[in-house]
Amino acid sequence: MDKNLKNGCVKIGDTDMYYVSFGNGEKKLVVLPGLSDGLATVKGKAMVLSPPYKKFFHDFTVYMFSRKNDIPKGYSIKDMADDQVEAMKNLGIERACVLGVSQGGMIAQCIAIRHPEAVERLILTVTAPYANEVIKKVVSSWIEMADRGDHRMLMVDTAEKMYSDEFLQKNRKYFPVIARFTKPSTYDRFLKNTDAIMNFDVRDELSKISCPTLIISGSDDKTVGNDAAGELSDGIAGSELFVYEGLGHGAFEEAKDFYDRVLEFCLRR
């Protein structure tokens, strides 16, 4: 294993939380993934997940976290945020740039609201300040697919809701094949994460976010809708908004300059 890469586990209360880390810079970047973490954690995946962050290695140590392993019933996004800050402190991370993607962006909002001292800069990517009608419709359909164990349809529909038409035309044929190898033994973790999303709403608290904030979205987001980024921007004073035209919920994967944009923002003085 490259010395820049680490697979780790940190104690959280009576359970623990998997994480991976890359690089050896003095600055810290904490990355919080989306709902996919409800199907598969980051455990043991440092080598697989690190390539997009190679330009960060000199200045940053990048930490990517899963949700904690034992998720109780009724576990909320705010609970996730509190546990995330505890995990950071247990690893000696007092303050960091925080990049949240989709559901991870919801957690990141709550960290900035509830624990402002822990966030140096905030990057909210393809996310929303509440479970709007688009989110509720999409997530409800995924809950139904998980309840009946239709993993193939869940994976195909997730991809259809995520990527641009150009990407889908090139890769649509591979989705059913990928689905064959990604089915979890149980959907319990996934369903607890979806429940947290459906009950999420911090619109009245966005004004509490005071750190420099960059909001990144796609112009055609079929998962969180196209109004969410503007609502975040309007609610967070001094925030910056960048929209990738023609991309959707998968903008962070499809846009070739996404990680360069994040790095520039994190290094800005």
Backbone bond lengths (Angstrom), bond angles and torsions (degrees), N, CA, C in turn:
res aa  C-N    CA-C-N  psi(-1)  N-CA   C-N-CA  omega(-1)  CA-C   N-CA-C  phi
1 M - - - 1.464 - - 1.524 109.78 -
2 D 1.326 116.63 130.52 1.460 123.09 175.19 1.525 109.51 -53.44
3 K 1.334 117.37 137.43 1.459 120.72 -179.04 1.535 112.26 -63.94
4 N 1.356 116.78 -18.73 1.462 120.71 177.05 1.523 112.41 -77.88
5 L 1.327 117.55 -9.80 1.463 121.81 -174.12 1.526 110.61 -114.63
6 K 1.336 115.48 140.91 1.458 119.97 178.87 1.519 110.48 -144.10
7 N 1.331 116.00 136.77 1.453 122.57 170.03 1.521 107.54 -105.50
8 G 1.341 117.47 122.43 1.452 119.37 -174.12 1.507 114.48 -135.79
9 C 1.327 114.94 174.21 1.456 122.91 177.98 1.528 106.79 -145.96
10 V 1.334 117.61 133.32 1.455 121.55 -176.68 1.527 109.44 -123.70
11 K 1.319 116.15 141.02 1.466 122.21 -178.47 1.528 110.56 -73.35
12 I 1.339 115.96 133.94 1.470 123.10 176.20 1.522 107.49 -133.69
13 G 1.331 117.70 104.61 1.457 120.09 179.96 1.515 111.24 57.07
14 D 1.340 116.13 -123.23 1.461 119.88 -179.13 1.526 112.60 -96.79
15 T 1.338 117.33 12.98 1.471 120.88 176.63 1.527 108.45 -137.04
16 D 1.315 116.98 -159.53 1.465 119.96 178.69 1.522 110.06 -147.36
17 M 1.329 116.02 177.03 1.457 122.54 -173.27 1.527 108.80 -141.66
18 Y 1.331 116.95 129.29 1.450 121.15 177.54 1.524 110.53 -80.35
19 Y 1.325 115.08 146.55 1.459 120.48 173.69 1.522 109.01 -149.21
20 V 1.310 115.74 162.51 1.462 122.37 169.87 1.520 106.62 -127.40
21 S 1.323 116.42 154.15 1.461 118.88 176.55 1.519 109.73 -138.06
22 F 1.326 114.33 150.53 1.470 121.63 -178.55 1.527 108.75 -135.29
23 G 1.344 115.95 146.31 1.456 120.63 174.56 1.515 112.84 84.41
24 N 1.339 115.35 175.38 1.462 119.73 -179.20 1.522 112.04 -143.22
25 G 1.337 116.37 27.74 1.456 120.33 178.72 1.518 112.42 -75.32
26 E 1.308 116.87 162.97 1.466 121.71 -178.70 1.531 111.89 -73.38
27 K 1.325 116.95 -34.84 1.456 120.20 179.30 1.525 109.77 -72.78
28 K 1.320 116.41 157.43 1.462 121.04 -178.23 1.532 109.94 -120.42
29 L 1.339 115.42 134.14 1.460 122.31 171.67 1.517 107.85 -122.00
30 V 1.318 116.54 122.83 1.465 122.38 177.58 1.522 108.12 -104.42
31 V 1.332 116.90 125.62 1.466 122.96 -178.36 1.521 109.52 -112.41
32 L 1.325 115.99 128.06 1.459 121.97 -179.59 1.525 109.26 -116.98
33 P 1.331 117.78 111.22 1.472 121.05 -177.09 1.517 112.72 -75.36
34 G 1.330 114.83 174.04 1.455 121.69 -176.37 1.512 114.44 -86.91
35 L 1.315 115.57 -156.15 1.458 122.96 -174.28 1.531 113.06 -63.10
36 S 1.309 117.78 -21.21 1.466 120.51 178.03 1.527 111.49 -56.04
37 D 1.343 116.30 -24.32 1.463 119.95 177.97 1.521 111.67 -64.32
38 G 1.328 116.50 -19.93 1.456 119.67 176.45 1.520 113.13 -72.91
39 L 1.342 115.97 -15.12 1.462 121.15 179.18 1.530 112.11 -102.50
40 A 1.330 116.77 -34.18 1.467 120.88 -178.98 1.521 109.06 -153.90
41 T 1.333 116.79 128.38 1.459 121.35 -178.95 1.532 110.79 -81.22
42 V 1.329 115.70 178.30 1.467 120.94 179.53 1.527 111.83 -83.93
43 K 1.314 118.09 0.89 1.463 122.50 -174.48 1.530 112.37 -48.59
44 G 1.342 115.79 122.19 1.460 121.78 175.04 1.513 116.05 72.37
45 K 1.343 118.39 11.58 1.459 120.82 -171.57 1.532 114.24 -108.86
46 A 1.333 117.27 21.92 1.466 119.92 -177.84 1.530 111.85 -55.29
47 M 1.310 117.11 -44.06 1.467 120.43 -177.46 1.527 111.29 -66.17
48 V 1.319 116.71 -38.27 1.462 121.75 -177.76 1.529 111.37 -72.43
49 L 1.330 116.75 -37.27 1.459 121.32 -172.75 1.531 114.16 -90.07
50 S 1.320 117.91 -13.02 1.467 120.83 -172.10 1.528 116.80 -78.23
51 P 1.345 121.38 -30.48 1.472 120.35 -171.31 1.524 116.51 -49.76
52 P 1.363 120.95 -42.86 1.462 118.32 -178.56 1.530 114.05 -64.02
53 Y 1.333 116.84 -15.40 1.462 120.79 -174.28 1.531 113.65 -103.58
54 K 1.321 118.04 10.49 1.473 120.29 -174.18 1.526 112.49 -58.08
55 K 1.326 117.77 -34.94 1.467 120.31 179.76 1.531 111.99 -69.54
56 F 1.327 117.05 -14.81 1.465 121.54 179.51 1.530 111.68 -83.94
57 F 1.348 118.01 -20.19 1.461 122.06 -165.82 1.522 114.51 -55.82
58 H 1.332 117.60 -35.58 1.468 120.16 -175.88 1.529 111.61 -71.54
59 D 1.311 116.93 -44.50 1.472 121.28 -175.29 1.523 113.61 -92.88
60 F 1.323 116.68 -24.34 1.468 120.49 -171.73 1.529 112.38 -125.94
61 T 1.321 114.33 151.29 1.454 121.04 156.46 1.524 105.03 -103.41
62 V 1.328 115.74 120.13 1.468 122.13 -177.03 1.528 108.68 -97.67
63 Y 1.320 116.32 128.54 1.462 122.50 176.10 1.521 108.97 -115.71
64 M 1.331 116.74 126.20 1.461 121.23 173.30 1.524 108.14 -113.52
65 F 1.322 116.55 125.49 1.463 122.30 -174.18 1.521 112.26 -111.98
66 S 1.324 115.18 146.00 1.463 121.60 165.30 1.520 108.47 -90.61
67 R 1.344 117.69 168.80 1.456 120.46 167.54 1.539 107.15 -67.22
68 K 1.315 116.73 162.35 1.464 118.41 -178.25 1.527 110.42 -64.77
69 N 1.316 116.68 160.57 1.460 121.05 -170.64 1.526 113.55 -74.13
70 D 1.313 117.41 -40.92 1.466 120.40 -179.84 1.522 107.91 -100.71
71 I 1.318 117.12 98.88 1.462 122.28 -176.90 1.532 108.84 -97.17
72 P 1.336 117.30 118.54 1.472 119.12 179.98 1.520 111.96 -76.66
73 K 1.311 116.36 161.51 1.458 121.33 175.42 1.529 109.34 -64.10
74 G 1.321 116.93 139.32 1.452 120.93 179.68 1.518 114.20 79.83
75 Y 1.311 116.99 12.35 1.474 122.65 -179.70 1.533 109.29 -66.35
76 S 1.325 116.49 119.64 1.461 120.75 -173.19 1.526 112.55 -98.22
77 I 1.321 115.73 168.56 1.459 121.03 175.69 1.532 110.01 -60.12
78 K 1.328 116.93 -38.83 1.471 120.32 178.08 1.525 110.93 -64.75
79 D 1.331 117.40 -38.26 1.467 120.93 175.17 1.524 110.35 -61.93
80 M 1.329 115.67 -41.78 1.468 120.37 178.51 1.527 110.77 -60.76
81 A 1.325 116.21 -40.88 1.463 121.04 179.73 1.524 110.93 -63.82
82 D 1.328 116.62 -45.28 1.470 120.42 179.69 1.526 110.71 -62.10
83 D 1.327 116.78 -43.43 1.463 120.06 179.43 1.525 111.45 -67.43
84 Q 1.328 116.35 -34.34 1.455 119.76 179.06 1.529 111.06 -63.99
85 V 1.323 116.69 -42.33 1.467 120.50 178.64 1.525 110.36 -65.69
86 E 1.341 116.95 -38.42 1.469 120.09 176.04 1.519 110.91 -61.36
87 A 1.340 116.44 -42.31 1.465 120.61 178.09 1.521 111.09 -62.28
88 M 1.324 116.49 -43.51 1.456 120.57 178.09 1.525 110.97 -59.11
89 K 1.314 116.38 -47.36 1.474 120.37 -179.65 1.520 111.21 -62.68
90 N 1.330 117.03 -38.76 1.463 120.50 179.53 1.523 112.01 -65.45
91 L 1.330 116.55 -21.35 1.462 121.40 176.47 1.531 111.93 -97.95
92 G 1.330 116.45 5.14 1.458 120.24 179.10 1.512 114.08 81.23
93 I 1.349 116.90 16.78 1.473 120.86 178.99 1.528 107.64 -95.76
94 E 1.317 116.61 99.56 1.465 120.73 -178.38 1.528 111.55 -83.21
95 R 1.336 115.77 -31.33 1.464 120.62 -174.57 1.521 108.66 -152.22
96 A 1.321 117.55 137.82 1.459 120.39 -175.80 1.516 110.94 -153.44
97 C 1.328 115.68 158.84 1.455 120.64 161.85 1.526 105.99 -73.23
98 V 1.319 117.38 138.90 1.465 120.91 -176.66 1.524 109.51 -122.88
99 L 1.329 115.99 122.00 1.461 123.53 177.44 1.517 108.63 -110.15
100 G 1.333 116.84 113.95 1.454 121.10 179.17 1.518 110.80 -114.77
101 V 1.322 116.07 130.29 1.461 122.07 -178.49 1.528 109.64 -111.85
102 S 1.340 117.06 123.47 1.464 122.69 176.82 1.537 110.56 57.39
103 Q 1.343 119.13 -117.15 1.461 118.97 177.10 1.528 110.42 -60.35
104 G 1.323 117.20 -34.68 1.458 120.30 176.17 1.516 111.50 -60.64
105 G 1.336 116.92 -30.95 1.458 121.11 176.20 1.517 112.11 -69.59
106 M 1.328 116.62 -30.90 1.464 120.64 174.93 1.526 110.17 -66.46
107 I 1.333 115.50 -43.87 1.467 120.42 176.88 1.519 110.14 -62.59
108 A 1.325 116.77 -42.12 1.467 121.33 -179.75 1.526 111.60 -61.58
109 Q 1.334 116.71 -39.54 1.472 119.87 176.19 1.526 110.63 -58.90
110 C 1.335 115.70 -44.71 1.467 119.60 -178.96 1.520 112.34 -67.43
111 I 1.324 117.48 -34.02 1.464 119.65 175.69 1.522 109.76 -62.83
112 A 1.340 116.42 -46.25 1.466 120.51 -178.70 1.526 111.89 -65.96
113 I 1.326 117.10 -31.51 1.468 122.04 179.22 1.535 111.40 -76.60
114 R 1.337 115.45 -45.96 1.463 121.04 -171.85 1.533 114.07 -91.92
115 H 1.323 115.70 -24.20 1.473 120.45 -176.71 1.533 109.56 -136.83
116 P 1.314 117.88 60.91 1.472 120.41 -174.63 1.524 113.58 -58.25
117 E 1.327 116.79 -28.30 1.463 120.34 -179.74 1.528 112.75 -65.66
118 A 1.340 117.26 -18.07 1.467 121.32 -176.37 1.522 113.20 -89.48
119 V 1.350 117.41 -10.14 1.468 120.66 -172.32 1.525 111.13 -116.09
120 E 1.320 114.97 118.28 1.462 120.55 176.55 1.524 110.87 -84.04
121 R 1.323 115.99 -48.77 1.456 122.99 176.08 1.523 108.13 -141.69
122 L 1.319 116.08 150.55 1.463 121.58 -173.81 1.519 109.51 -124.68
123 I 1.335 116.72 129.43 1.466 121.80 175.86 1.527 107.60 -121.33
124 L 1.320 115.93 112.61 1.467 122.37 -178.25 1.523 108.56 -105.11
125 T 1.320 115.96 115.39 1.461 121.16 -171.64 1.526 111.06 -117.44
126 V 1.328 116.40 128.12 1.475 124.97 178.93 1.527 111.63 40.07
127 T 1.326 115.69 54.54 1.454 120.51 -176.72 1.525 110.46 -133.48
128 A 1.326 116.26 -177.13 1.467 121.61 -174.16 1.519 110.04 -146.64
129 P 1.343 117.63 157.99 1.460 119.94 179.18 1.528 114.07 -86.52
130 Y 1.340 116.79 -3.34 1.468 120.63 177.34 1.520 109.25 -164.59
131 A 1.313 115.80 166.83 1.463 120.83 178.11 1.526 108.56 -79.58
132 N 1.320 115.78 89.41 1.461 120.87 -179.31 1.538 110.47 -76.00
133 E 1.315 116.40 -179.43 1.468 120.16 -174.96 1.526 112.73 -64.46
134 V 1.331 116.60 -35.69 1.474 119.76 177.78 1.525 109.45 -63.36
135 I 1.327 115.92 -48.80 1.463 120.67 179.98 1.522 110.82 -60.00
136 K 1.321 117.26 -46.90 1.463 120.56 -177.58 1.526 111.94 -60.88
137 K 1.331 116.25 -40.41 1.468 119.76 179.83 1.523 111.02 -66.58
138 V 1.332 116.33 -45.70 1.468 120.85 -178.07 1.526 110.93 -66.44
139 V 1.334 116.46 -50.31 1.465 120.30 -176.56 1.527 111.08 -66.45
140 S 1.332 117.51 -36.38 1.468 120.22 176.83 1.524 111.21 -59.52
141 S 1.335 116.40 -39.94 1.467 119.66 179.49 1.528 110.68 -67.80
142 W 1.341 117.13 -35.74 1.469 120.30 177.79 1.527 111.00 -68.72
143 I 1.331 116.32 -36.60 1.465 120.11 177.01 1.529 109.89 -61.91
144 E 1.328 116.72 -42.59 1.466 120.76 179.15 1.526 110.74 -62.81
145 M 1.335 117.31 -41.86 1.468 121.20 178.91 1.523 111.21 -64.26
146 A 1.332 116.63 -41.46 1.462 120.64 178.75 1.524 110.57 -66.99
147 D 1.329 116.94 -40.19 1.473 120.87 -179.51 1.524 111.68 -60.96
148 R 1.327 116.39 -34.36 1.471 118.17 179.51 1.538 112.57 -96.47
149 G 1.341 116.27 5.28 1.462 120.92 175.42 1.514 114.85 71.14
150 D 1.332 116.78 23.18 1.475 120.76 -178.53 1.531 109.44 -88.78
151 H 1.326 115.19 77.87 1.465 120.02 -174.71 1.524 111.99 -68.83
152 R 1.318 116.38 -36.32 1.471 119.46 179.16 1.526 110.04 -59.23
153 M 1.322 117.22 -48.29 1.456 120.54 -179.33 1.529 111.06 -66.25
154 L 1.336 117.17 -36.28 1.464 121.41 178.80 1.526 110.72 -61.95
155 M 1.307 116.83 -45.24 1.468 120.92 -179.38 1.532 111.54 -69.40
156 V 1.315 116.33 -41.37 1.471 120.01 179.64 1.522 110.48 -65.11
157 D 1.320 117.12 -45.59 1.466 120.25 -178.19 1.528 111.27 -67.38
158 T 1.338 117.20 -37.70 1.470 120.48 176.23 1.522 110.40 -58.28
159 A 1.332 116.12 -45.80 1.469 120.45 179.75 1.526 111.39 -65.10
160 E 1.329 116.68 -42.01 1.465 120.46 179.86 1.532 111.31 -62.23
161 K 1.328 116.28 -34.39 1.468 121.05 -179.58 1.538 111.87 -81.35
162 M 1.326 116.80 -11.19 1.460 120.49 -170.08 1.523 113.76 -102.69
163 Y 1.320 117.30 -43.21 1.462 120.15 -166.21 1.528 113.68 -102.35
164 S 1.328 114.20 162.87 1.458 121.51 177.92 1.530 110.13 -71.87
165 D 1.321 116.32 160.58 1.471 120.73 179.31 1.524 110.90 -58.77
166 E 1.317 117.26 -39.81 1.472 121.02 -179.86 1.523 110.75 -61.38
167 F 1.324 116.65 -45.47 1.462 120.82 178.87 1.522 110.92 -64.20
168 L 1.334 116.28 -43.04 1.454 120.72 -178.46 1.532 112.07 -62.67
169 Q 1.320 116.58 -40.35 1.460 120.45 179.46 1.526 111.71 -60.96
170 K 1.310 116.63 -34.71 1.464 121.34 -178.81 1.529 112.45 -80.94
171 N 1.341 117.17 -31.80 1.460 119.68 -167.50 1.519 115.97 -120.62
172 R 1.324 118.26 -3.72 1.466 121.71 -174.72 1.537 112.16 -54.61
173 K 1.289 118.04 -36.63 1.468 121.30 -176.00 1.527 112.97 -65.36
174 Y 1.356 116.80 -20.47 1.460 119.72 -177.16 1.526 113.45 -85.86
175 F 1.332 118.64 -17.79 1.467 121.28 -172.88 1.526 113.36 -60.36
176 P 1.340 119.32 -45.63 1.467 118.65 179.05 1.531 112.41 -63.03
177 V 1.329 116.68 -32.13 1.473 120.65 178.90 1.521 109.79 -68.03
178 I 1.333 116.18 -45.66 1.472 120.83 178.73 1.516 110.26 -60.19
179 A 1.320 116.43 -40.01 1.470 120.96 -178.17 1.522 111.95 -58.22
180 R 1.338 115.92 -33.42 1.455 120.77 -178.31 1.526 112.88 -60.67
181 F 1.340 115.99 -28.32 1.466 120.79 -173.93 1.526 113.77 -105.67
182 T 1.330 117.99 5.12 1.467 119.62 -173.30 1.523 114.12 -120.91
183 K 1.322 117.89 5.45 1.466 119.39 -176.14 1.532 110.59 -71.19
184 P 1.346 117.64 125.75 1.473 120.28 179.15 1.529 110.90 -77.11
185 S 1.320 116.07 163.30 1.465 119.77 179.35 1.524 111.24 -70.14
186 T 1.332 116.42 -26.41 1.465 122.39 177.79 1.528 109.31 -148.77
187 Y 1.325 116.47 152.27 1.465 121.00 178.02 1.531 111.84 -98.78
188 D 1.325 117.26 10.78 1.462 121.02 -176.70 1.531 111.40 -56.19
189 R 1.295 117.02 -48.47 1.474 121.69 -178.58 1.532 110.87 -63.39
190 F 1.311 115.71 -44.04 1.463 121.50 178.79 1.528 110.81 -59.99
191 L 1.325 116.91 -45.52 1.463 121.52 -176.18 1.531 111.81 -68.92
192 K 1.327 117.45 -33.39 1.464 120.03 176.19 1.526 110.79 -68.35
193 N 1.324 116.18 -34.81 1.469 120.35 175.89 1.522 111.31 -69.19
194 T 1.334 117.11 -41.04 1.468 119.40 178.99 1.527 110.60 -66.10
195 D 1.327 117.33 -36.87 1.459 120.95 177.74 1.525 110.80 -61.19
196 A 1.341 116.55 -39.51 1.470 120.81 178.70 1.526 110.87 -64.29
197 I 1.325 116.39 -39.29 1.468 120.30 178.79 1.525 110.65 -63.89
198 M 1.324 116.39 -45.17 1.472 121.16 -175.64 1.533 112.52 -63.46
199 N 1.328 116.75 -22.16 1.466 121.15 -178.11 1.533 112.69 -106.06
200 F 1.321 116.60 13.72 1.469 121.05 -174.96 1.528 111.97 -88.73
201 D 1.337 116.24 134.13 1.471 121.39 175.11 1.530 109.40 -164.81
202 V 1.339 116.63 110.86 1.477 120.47 177.45 1.527 110.90 -123.36
203 R 1.335 116.94 23.17 1.463 119.32 -178.13 1.527 112.59 -55.21
204 D 1.314 116.87 -38.74 1.463 120.64 -177.24 1.532 112.65 -76.68
205 E 1.333 116.66 -6.52 1.465 120.05 -176.31 1.529 113.67 -114.33
206 L 1.320 117.39 -1.63 1.467 120.04 -177.13 1.524 112.44 -58.70
207 S 1.321 116.67 -30.56 1.469 120.19 -178.81 1.524 112.10 -65.19
208 K 1.330 117.65 -14.50 1.461 121.57 178.33 1.531 112.24 -78.39
209 I 1.338 116.68 -13.40 1.472 119.67 179.79 1.525 108.10 -78.89
210 S 1.317 115.74 115.74 1.467 120.73 -173.85 1.520 113.89 -115.18
211 C 1.331 118.17 -10.12 1.465 120.43 -178.46 1.527 110.31 -78.53
212 P 1.340 118.37 159.01 1.471 120.18 173.94 1.526 110.17 -55.23
213 T 1.325 116.51 130.48 1.469 121.26 -173.12 1.521 111.35 -131.52
214 L 1.336 115.77 131.14 1.460 122.66 174.38 1.520 108.20 -114.10
215 I 1.330 115.98 126.59 1.463 122.27 179.05 1.527 107.74 -109.16
216 I 1.330 116.79 125.85 1.467 121.44 -178.43 1.522 108.72 -122.56
217 S 1.326 115.72 131.98 1.468 119.56 -179.27 1.519 109.81 -145.06
218 G 1.335 115.38 173.27 1.448 121.70 170.89 1.522 108.37 -107.69
219 S 1.318 116.53 156.84 1.471 119.92 -177.37 1.526 112.79 -77.98
220 D 1.341 116.78 -10.21 1.461 120.21 -176.64 1.527 109.26 -136.22
221 D 1.336 116.13 67.32 1.459 121.31 -175.52 1.532 109.78 -93.24
222 K 1.318 115.07 109.17 1.473 120.56 -177.41 1.528 112.49 -86.55
223 T 1.332 117.39 -0.74 1.463 121.08 -178.66 1.524 112.42 -101.60
224 V 1.341 117.24 -45.63 1.469 119.62 179.28 1.525 112.57 -111.13
225 G 1.328 116.97 -3.41 1.457 120.77 -179.63 1.519 112.34 85.33
226 N 1.317 115.83 168.95 1.469 121.17 -174.53 1.520 114.09 -94.74
227 D 1.322 117.80 -4.13 1.472 120.54 179.19 1.522 112.83 -93.74
228 A 1.324 116.77 -16.46 1.464 120.92 -171.29 1.525 112.98 -61.23
229 A 1.339 116.52 -44.81 1.466 119.63 -177.06 1.527 111.26 -62.85
230 G 1.341 116.62 -41.06 1.453 120.71 178.25 1.510 112.17 -64.87
231 E 1.336 116.60 -36.39 1.464 120.75 177.66 1.526 110.78 -65.51
232 L 1.320 116.38 -39.58 1.462 119.84 175.59 1.521 110.73 -63.93
233 S 1.325 115.38 -46.20 1.463 120.60 -178.61 1.527 111.86 -61.15
234 D 1.319 116.02 -42.29 1.465 120.61 179.18 1.525 111.51 -66.36
235 G 1.319 116.49 -32.49 1.458 120.49 -174.90 1.511 115.40 -85.98
236 I 1.349 116.95 -20.81 1.468 121.22 -176.77 1.521 108.78 -108.54
237 A 1.306 116.78 106.93 1.465 122.18 -175.84 1.526 111.40 -59.55
238 G 1.346 115.78 132.15 1.464 121.35 176.14 1.511 115.12 76.77
239 S 1.325 117.66 5.32 1.463 120.15 -178.25 1.525 111.12 -72.57
240 E 1.324 115.40 156.09 1.462 122.42 175.85 1.526 108.36 -105.55
241 L 1.323 116.35 143.73 1.466 121.11 179.07 1.516 109.34 -124.43
242 F 1.342 116.07 128.10 1.462 120.66 173.82 1.522 108.83 -126.39
243 V 1.330 115.80 128.38 1.465 121.23 -178.31 1.528 109.69 -115.59
244 Y 1.332 116.49 126.32 1.463 121.44 174.69 1.524 108.68 -84.23
245 E 1.313 116.31 109.81 1.461 120.82 -179.92 1.528 110.79 -66.79
246 G 1.315 115.52 133.20 1.463 120.95 176.97 1.515 114.96 85.63
247 L 1.333 117.08 -7.39 1.464 120.19 178.60 1.519 109.66 -106.78
248 G 1.321 115.40 165.64 1.451 120.38 -177.90 1.514 112.38 -125.10
249 H 1.328 116.67 -135.11 1.464 122.13 -174.02 1.529 111.63 -67.60
250 G 1.312 116.76 -20.84 1.462 120.30 178.68 1.520 113.29 -94.65
251 A 1.326 117.68 22.41 1.471 120.84 -178.13 1.517 112.16 -55.84
252 F 1.321 117.45 -35.46 1.467 120.67 -179.07 1.523 112.15 -67.53
253 E 1.317 117.77 -21.19 1.461 121.40 175.36 1.525 112.16 -93.59
254 E 1.318 116.94 -37.18 1.464 120.54 -173.44 1.525 114.01 -84.82
255 A 1.323 118.22 -33.82 1.470 120.72 -176.50 1.523 110.15 -75.05
256 K 1.325 116.17 119.68 1.464 120.53 -175.59 1.523 113.01 -65.20
257 D 1.338 117.51 -24.87 1.468 119.43 -177.29 1.526 112.75 -102.54
258 F 1.319 118.12 12.31 1.478 119.92 -175.93 1.528 111.43 -57.76
259 Y 1.319 117.44 -51.62 1.467 120.24 -175.62 1.527 111.75 -70.77
260 D 1.319 117.35 -31.04 1.471 120.00 173.45 1.527 110.02 -63.58
261 R 1.309 116.43 -40.12 1.468 121.71 179.75 1.536 110.74 -64.63
262 V 1.325 115.88 -42.99 1.466 120.41 178.39 1.526 110.54 -65.04
263 L 1.328 116.95 -44.34 1.462 120.79 -179.58 1.514 111.24 -61.54
264 E 1.330 117.27 -44.65 1.464 120.75 179.68 1.523 110.64 -59.73
265 F 1.316 116.92 -42.41 1.465 121.08 -179.62 1.532 110.64 -65.78
266 C 1.331 116.43 -42.09 1.479 120.22 -178.77 1.522 112.43 -67.51
267 L 1.327 117.23 -30.00 1.473 121.04 -178.50 1.516 112.58 -89.50
268 R 1.319 116.70 -9.56 1.460 120.06 -176.62 1.526 111.09 -62.69
269 R 1.326 115.70 137.81 1.472 119.62 -179.12 1.513 110.27 -93.54
